[in-house]
Amino acid sequence: MHLPRVDFIGVGTIPLIEWQLSGFVSMAIVTYRGDDKCGSSALGSFEAEADACQYALAYTKAESERRLLMTLIE
């Protein structure tokens, strides 16, 4: 399942949720400023689709904050 893009501190996140036999697997595509894009590997397997989406968004928000802090330190 492809969900709408979520913007957070200048970073765009598109959560991807896929159904597998083990449950809903969450992944994400992240677009940083300057069109620098990266994708996550499988972030985890969840019983509910909403839980998978929530985890993908929380993970990418934390990663975006970490990356922003690293640019401020440099």
Sequence and secondary structure as in RCSB ss.txt:
>XXXX:A:sequence
MHLPRVDFIGVGTIPLIEWQLSGFVSMAIVTYRGDDKCGSSALGSFEAEADACQYALAYTKAESERRLLMTLIE
>XXXX:A:secstr
 B   EEETTEEEEEEEEEETTEEEEEEEEE GGG EEE    EEESSHHHHHHHHHHHHHHHHHHHHHHHHH 
